[in-house]
């Protein structure tokens, strides 16, 4: 019996790991990587599974090991990605990716300079952690002071390789990726039966809930998950002296319990999409990409259209803060620049 259970568990693990393979491939493609096999396509950049062994130097370093993906950064530098089927295995995924990278670096002329661990599945969402090699030590990759939470875009990878520094600042953002993601999120919320006039409010709560280092517990049941998100959003508002706005962004569960499952899935998918965008890094950047991203949700709500909300660019708010001598050292940009005016208008 134990053997049968073990066999079933292994089969389930293989199925969910296939989810991770598909997730990685789709994410890399969306970010602008050419996911074709470099050994067979001159423009290709992504080896999948045993394809990496077609490269003679990678074969020397990996031996019989086969990470989920090896991304070609330059002719000699590579990025190793390893996946696991459960979010709780993220540290294991990162550790194995580092082990593969060290073998490549020690046993071949190739150089694995970036590693990423991916852990999760389609139902529970995915965690991603990336490291860059500095003096033989793999250090967390950060952007604008926040650890990157999605797979790396080509501009970020290029900056890492050229700057040889894991702490990046103001890497150019791909507006097309941001706006396409916003449209995808709007569709998630639509399928989750979230009214179009409520989507901007839901997004406000989710953005605030993602401010701190520890993300919401998306493994929880719908009631606990929404309570967690609301609590985090309220805490951020209170911390910044704006608690009175909380009632206007508080997320409510659907009236019908039959809708709880699809509602939860929409919220989890949205959090995953925001995580993939490294939204916390964007909040800390000097760009107005977040404003353009948020406007996508405003345009679908009739209330927002009637109000005619205008989101203030960062250089204007910064100038006003300097003129007024406002202390904004610990003031969340997304709250300060976009959400407060919106929420005040929606009273």
BELLIN-V569181 format. One record per residue. N is the residue number from 1. RES is the residue in one letter. SS is DSSP state (~ for helix, > for strand, _ for the rest). OMEGA is omega in radians with two decimals (none if undefined). Layout:
BEGIN
<<N/RES/SS/OMEGA> <N/RES/SS/OMEGA>>
END
This chain:
BEGIN
<<1/X/_/3.14> <2/X/~/-3.13> <3/X/~/3.13> <4/X/~/3.12> <5/X/~/3.13> <6/X/~/3.14> <7/X/~/3.12> <8/X/~/3.14> <9/X/~/3.12> <10/X/~/3.12> <11/X/~/3.11> <12/X/~/3.13> <13/X/~/3.13> <14/X/~/3.13> <15/X/~/-3.10> <16/X/~/3.06> <17/X/~/3.06> <18/X/~/3.03> <19/X/~/-3.12> <20/X/~/3.11> <21/X/~/-3.12> <22/X/~/3.13> <23/X/~/-3.12> <24/X/~/-3.11> <25/X/~/-3.14> <26/X/~/-3.13> <27/X/~/3.12> <28/X/~/3.14> <29/X/~/3.13> <30/X/~/-3.12> <31/X/~/3.09> <32/X/_/3.08> <33/X/_/3.02> <34/X/_/-2.98> <35/X/_/3.07> <36/X/_/-3.13> <37/X/_/-3.12> <38/X/_/-3.12> <39/X/_/-3.07> <40/X/_/3.11> <41/X/_/-3.08> <42/X/_/-3.12> <43/X/_/-3.11> <44/X/_/-3.09> <45/X/_/-2.98> <46/X/>/2.99> <47/X/>/3.09> <48/X/>/3.06> <49/X/~/-3.03> <50/X/~/3.09> <51/X/~/-3.12> <52/X/~/-3.11> <53/X/~/3.07> <54/X/~/3.08> <55/X/_/-3.01> <56/X/~/-3.12> <57/X/~/3.08> <58/X/~/3.11> <59/X/~/3.09> <60/X/~/-3.08> <61/X/~/-3.04> <62/X/~/-3.07> <63/X/_/3.12> <64/X/_/3.13> <65/X/_/-3.14> <66/X/_/3.07> <67/X/_/-3.12> <68/X/_/-3.14> <69/X/>/2.94> <70/X/>/-3.10> <71/X/>/3.12> <72/X/>/-3.14> <73/X/_/3.03> <74/X/_/3.12> <75/X/_/-3.07> <76/X/_/-3.06> <77/X/>/-3.02> <78/X/>/3.13> <79/X/>/-3.09> <80/X/>/3.14> <81/X/>/3.09> <82/X/>/-3.07> <83/X/>/3.02> <84/X/>/-2.98> <85/X/_/-3.11> <86/X/_/-3.14> <87/X/~/-3.14> <88/X/~/-3.10> <89/X/~/-3.09> <90/X/~/3.14> <91/X/~/3.11> <92/X/~/3.13> <93/X/~/3.12> <94/X/~/-3.13> <95/X/~/3.14> <96/X/~/3.10> <97/X/~/3.12> <98/X/~/3.11> <99/X/~/3.09> <100/X/~/-3.10> <101/X/~/-3.13> <102/X/~/3.09> <103/X/~/3.10> <104/X/~/-3.08> <105/X/~/-3.08> <106/X/~/-2.98> <107/X/~/-3.09> <108/X/_/3.08> <109/X/_/3.08> <110/X/_/-3.12> <111/X/>/3.08> <112/X/>/-3.02> <113/X/>/3.12> <114/X/>/3.03> <115/X/>/3.04> <116/X/>/2.98> <117/X/>/3.09> <118/X/>/-3.10> <119/X/>/3.09> <120/X/>/3.14> <121/X/>/-3.05> <122/X/_/-3.10> <123/X/_/-3.04> <124/X/_/-3.07> <125/X/>/-3.05> <126/X/>/2.98> <127/X/>/3.11> <128/X/>/3.04> <129/X/>/-3.07> <130/X/>/-3.12> <131/X/>/3.11> <132/X/>/-3.07> <133/X/>/3.08> <134/X/>/-3.13> <135/X/_/3.12> <136/X/_/3.13> <137/X/>/-3.14> <138/X/>/-3.06> <139/X/>/-3.13> <140/X/>/3.09> <141/X/_/3.12> <142/X/>/3.09> <143/X/>/-3.08> <144/X/_/3.07> <145/X/_/-3.13> <146/X/>/3.14> <147/X/>/-3.14> <148/X/_/-3.05> <149/X/_/3.09> <150/X/_/3.04> <151/X/_/-2.99> <152/X/_/3.04> <153/X/_/3.08> <154/X/~/3.11> <155/X/~/3.13> <156/X/~/3.12> <157/X/~/3.13> <158/X/~/3.12> <159/X/~/3.11> <160/X/~/-3.09> <161/X/~/-3.09> <162/X/~/-3.10> <163/X/~/-3.07> <164/X/_/-3.12> <165/X/_/-3.11> <166/X/_/-3.11> <167/X/>/-3.04> <168/X/>/3.10> <169/X/_/2.98> <170/X/_/2.98> <171/X/_/-3.14> <172/X/_/-3.13> <173/X/_/3.14> <174/X/_/-3.10> <175/X/~/3.14> <176/X/~/3.12> <177/X/~/-3.12> <178/X/~/-3.09> <179/X/~/3.08> <180/X/~/3.11> <181/X/~/3.11> <182/X/~/3.11> <183/X/~/3.11> <184/X/~/3.12> <185/X/~/3.11> <186/X/~/3.10> <187/X/~/3.07> <188/X/~/-3.09> <189/X/~/3.08> <190/X/~/3.14> <191/X/~/3.09> <192/X/_/3.10> <193/X/_/3.08> <194/X/_/-3.08> <195/X/_/-3.08> <196/X/_/3.13> <197/X/_/-3.13> <198/X/_/-2.99> <199/X/~/3.11> <200/X/~/3.12> <201/X/~/3.12> <202/X/~/3.13> <203/X/~/3.10> <204/X/~/3.14> <205/X/~/-3.11> <206/X/~/3.11> <207/X/~/3.12> <208/X/~/-3.12> <209/X/~/-3.12> <210/X/_/-3.09> <211/X/_/-3.04> <212/X/_/-3.04> <213/X/_/-3.09> <214/X/_/-3.09> <215/X/_/3.06> <216/X/_/-3.14> <217/X/_/-3.08> <218/X/_/3.06> <219/X/_/-3.06> <220/X/_/3.07> <221/X/_/-3.03> <222/X/~/-3.10> <223/X/~/-3.13> <224/X/~/3.14> <225/X/~/-3.12> <226/X/~/3.08> <227/X/~/3.13> <228/X/~/-3.14> <229/X/~/3.14> <230/X/~/-3.14> <231/X/~/3.13> <232/X/~/3.14> <233/X/~/-3.14> <234/X/~/3.14> <235/X/~/3.13> <236/X/~/3.12> <237/X/~/3.14> <238/X/~/3.14> <239/X/~/-3.12> <240/X/_/3.06> <241/X/_/-3.08> <242/X/_/-3.06> <243/X/~/-3.10> <244/X/~/3.13> <245/X/~/-3.01> <246/X/~/-3.12> <247/X/~/-3.08> <248/X/~/3.09> <249/X/_/-3.10> <250/X/_/3.13> <251/X/_/3.10> <252/X/_/3.04> <253/X/_/3.09> <254/X/_/3.14> <255/X/_/-3.12> <256/X/_/-3.14> <257/X/~/3.12> <258/X/~/-3.12> <259/X/~/-3.07> <260/X/~/-3.05> <261/X/~/-3.12> <262/X/~/3.06> <263/X/~/3.12> <264/X/~/-3.12> <265/X/~/3.12> <266/X/~/3.14> <267/X/~/3.13> <268/X/~/3.12> <269/X/~/3.14> <270/X/~/3.10> <271/X/~/3.12> <272/X/~/-3.13> <273/X/~/3.11> <274/X/~/3.10> <275/X/~/3.12> <276/X/~/-3.13> <277/X/_/-3.02> <278/X/_/-2.99> <279/X/~/3.14> <280/X/~/3.08> <281/X/~/3.13> <282/X/~/3.09> <283/X/~/-3.08> <284/X/_/-3.09> <285/X/_/3.12> <286/X/_/-3.10> <287/X/_/3.05> <288/X/_/-3.12> <289/X/~/-3.11> <290/X/~/3.11> <291/X/~/3.12> <292/X/~/3.11> <293/X/~/-3.06> <294/X/~/-3.13> <295/X/~/3.11> <296/X/~/-3.11> <297/X/~/3.10> <298/X/~/-3.02> <299/X/_/-3.12> <300/X/_/-3.11> <301/X/_/-3.12> <302/X/~/3.14> <303/X/~/-3.13> <304/X/~/3.14> <305/X/~/-3.12> <306/X/~/-3.12> <307/X/~/-3.14> <308/X/_/-3.08> <309/X/_/3.05> <310/X/_/-3.13> <311/X/_/-3.02> <312/X/_/3.08> <313/X/_/-3.04> <314/X/~/-3.07> <315/X/~/3.09> <316/X/~/-3.14> <317/X/~/3.11> <318/X/~/3.12> <319/X/~/-3.14> <320/X/~/3.13> <321/X/~/3.13> <322/X/~/-3.14> <323/X/~/-3.10> <324/X/~/-3.12> <325/X/_/3.13> <326/X/_/3.10> <327/X/_/-3.09> <328/X/_/-3.06> <329/X/_/-3.09> <330/X/_/-3.04> <331/X/_/-3.07> <332/X/_/-3.07> <333/X/~/-3.07> <334/X/~/3.11> <335/X/~/-3.05> <336/X/~/-2.97> <337/X/~/-2.95> <338/X/~/-2.89> <339/X/~/-3.06> <340/X/~/3.11> <341/X/~/3.13> <342/X/~/-3.07> <343/X/~/3.11> <344/X/~/-3.12> <345/X/~/-3.08> <346/X/_/3.13> <347/X/_/none>>
END
